[in-house]
Amino acid sequence: MYLWNPSDYERNSSAQERAADAVIARLNLRGDGHILDIGCGDCKITARMAALVPRGGITGVDSSSEMIDFAAKRIQSAECPCLRFERADIRCLTHR
């Protein structure tokens, strides 16, 4: 399994951010939805989406414990109370 370097990812993920911004701009969110961000990486984009669902919630999921730990340290839950992180293999996710 590949070991991600979260700091390196954060510095070099501008292409992912641009692609996500284009998709987010097209979303018609009411503020109370629930979002699952699969492959959330450093959760920079996940945190931006959390602001769009203040009465809902967002879960950032990544298979890399390094990325999830980095995100949890970087983004304070008090800033984004509707945001949470989980380390998980998306191939094993089930609907709850």
C-alpha positions as CSV (number, residue, x, y, z in Angstrom):
1,M,0.0,0.0,0.0
2,Y,1.2,3.5,-0.9
3,L,2.1,5.7,2.1
4,W,0.8,9.2,1.4
5,N,2.8,12.3,2.5
6,P,0.0,14.7,3.6
7,S,2.3,17.8,3.6
8,D,3.4,17.0,0.0
9,Y,-0.2,16.4,-1.1
10,E,-1.3,19.7,0.4
11,R,1.4,21.5,-1.5
12,N,0.7,19.8,-4.8
13,S,-3.1,19.3,-5.0
14,S,-4.1,22.4,-6.9
15,A,-5.5,20.4,-9.8
16,Q,-7.8,18.5,-7.5
17,E,-9.0,21.8,-6.0
18,R,-9.7,23.3,-9.3
19,A,-11.7,20.2,-10.4
20,A,-13.6,20.2,-7.1
21,D,-14.4,23.9,-7.3
22,A,-16.0,23.4,-10.8
23,V,-18.2,20.6,-9.5
24,I,-19.1,22.4,-6.2
25,A,-20.2,25.5,-8.2
26,R,-22.8,23.3,-10.0
27,L,-24.3,21.8,-6.8
28,N,-27.6,23.0,-5.6
29,L,-27.3,22.5,-1.9
30,R,-30.0,23.6,0.5
31,G,-27.7,23.5,3.6
32,D,-29.2,20.5,5.2
33,G,-27.8,17.7,3.1
34,H,-25.3,15.0,3.9
35,I,-22.2,14.6,1.8
36,L,-19.7,11.7,1.7
37,D,-16.3,12.9,0.3
38,I,-14.6,9.7,-0.8
39,G,-10.8,10.0,-1.1
40,C,-10.9,13.3,0.8
41,G,-7.1,13.5,1.1
42,D,-6.1,16.4,3.3
43,C,-9.8,17.5,3.6
44,K,-9.2,21.0,2.4
45,I,-12.0,20.6,-0.1
46,T,-14.1,18.7,2.4
47,A,-13.9,21.6,4.9
48,R,-15.0,24.1,2.1
49,M,-18.0,21.9,1.4
50,A,-18.9,21.7,5.1
51,A,-19.6,25.4,5.0
52,L,-22.3,24.7,2.4
53,V,-24.2,22.2,4.7
54,P,-24.3,23.9,8.1
55,R,-27.5,22.1,9.1
56,G,-26.4,18.8,7.5
57,G,-23.1,17.0,7.6
58,I,-20.1,15.9,5.7
59,T,-17.8,12.9,6.2
60,G,-14.4,12.8,4.7
61,V,-13.3,9.3,4.0
62,D,-9.8,8.2,2.9
63,S,-7.9,4.9,3.1
64,S,-4.7,6.7,4.3
65,S,-4.5,7.0,8.1
66,E,-1.7,9.6,7.5
67,M,-4.1,11.8,5.5
68,I,-7.0,11.4,8.0
69,D,-4.7,12.2,11.0
70,F,-3.3,15.3,9.1
71,A,-6.9,16.5,8.3
72,A,-8.1,16.0,11.9
73,K,-5.2,18.0,13.2
74,R,-5.5,20.7,10.6
75,I,-9.2,21.3,10.8
76,Q,-10.7,21.9,14.2
77,S,-14.1,20.4,14.8
78,A,-15.2,23.6,16.5
79,E,-14.7,25.4,13.2
80,C,-16.7,22.8,11.3
81,P,-19.1,21.0,13.7
82,C,-20.8,19.2,10.8
83,L,-17.5,17.7,9.6
84,R,-16.0,14.4,10.5
85,F,-13.3,12.1,9.2
86,E,-13.0,8.4,8.9
87,R,-10.3,6.1,7.6
88,A,-11.9,3.5,5.4
89,D,-11.5,1.5,2.3
90,I,-14.3,2.6,0.0
91,R,-14.6,-0.9,-1.4
92,C,-15.9,-2.0,2.1
93,L,-18.3,0.9,2.8
94,T,-22.0,0.1,3.4
95,H,-24.9,2.4,3.5
96,R,-25.9,3.3,7.1
